[in-house]
Amino acid sequence: CNGHAELCSRPYNNVSYACTHNAYSYPPPHELPVINQERNISQQLQDGIRALMLDIVVNKPVAAKESSSLQASIHLCHESCLLIDKGPLIQTLITIREFMEANPREIITLIIENVNGVEASRVAPSFEQSGLSSMALTLQPDRFSDDLVHSNHYLWPTLQEMIDGNQRLVVFMDDKADTSQVPYILPEWDHVVEIPYANIDPVEQFPCNQDRPHDSVPRDLVVMNHFTYHRSQIAGKNIDTPLSAEKVKEKGYNSLESLNKHWQTCQAIWQQPMNFITLDYYDIGD
């Protein structure tokens, strides 16, 4: 189960997963200030990444064409498709499906930022036509339970149960998820909290406080954002861009020492695992 027999009996929310921040934001082109990774998604999965952060944006020029379907216009872009456009979402979903078919004991999570607030019912065709919807986990009403600490506490299946049922893909979306319409696109903030992502270089100690949602109520799953930005000012406005791979290596942000310190500090505070260990340039480090 995800490469380790001892993980098979663990519930989904009691496992840590290597996660790529802006997984689609890789070269080419090399020179843009929005690159977060060096390797494409197929290689990321081969290297052991098991959670991918994806941003979906409606590509307006594509959408404006009369012959274009909405599915064709939902692209992987960072806020706008003017800087970087990795094509229709469905193309990446097909890549993920091919990996999952070739590796039937792997669990994959997608964390989708829905930049334009596209309705889940309009995102779903990309999953259906890529063949991934049949592998996606749907939550059962009788597995929710009362919990005095966690909001929307769910009794998550073990990795082995997910493998046995071939529900090995978990999809979270930050906006417009509606499980009454698309049961497998789960509302991220019902189940997940994130610790701060806007970490400005230099960082002496990565934070562990809850950043999103802004209600200070724990959930079942935690995103541990472990990446930094370079901040510059243009016309009095802060402009944050990802650090280069060279700077990430030079500063040691992806070292085991840095990661372990952050993970152990946050786990001690939260008293639960850090589930999604999220990195820029995951291949840079120890």
BELJODA-V483022 format. One line per field, one symbol per residue. phi: phi as a letter, one per 30 degrees, with the letter a starting at -180 (. if undefined). A space follows every 50 residues. Layout:
phi->???
This chain:
phi->.hibdddedddedcbcbdbcdhedcbdddddddbdcbccddededddjdb bbcbccbdddddddddddcdedcdccbcibdddbbcideeddddeddddd ddbdcccbbcccccdcideedcdeedddddidddcddcdcedcdbdbdcc dhdbdddddddddddhccccccbdbidbddcbdcccdeddbbccdecdcc ddcdbddbddcbdcbhcdbdbbccdbabbccbcbhicdccbdddeddedd didcddddddddddddddddhadddcdcbdhedckd
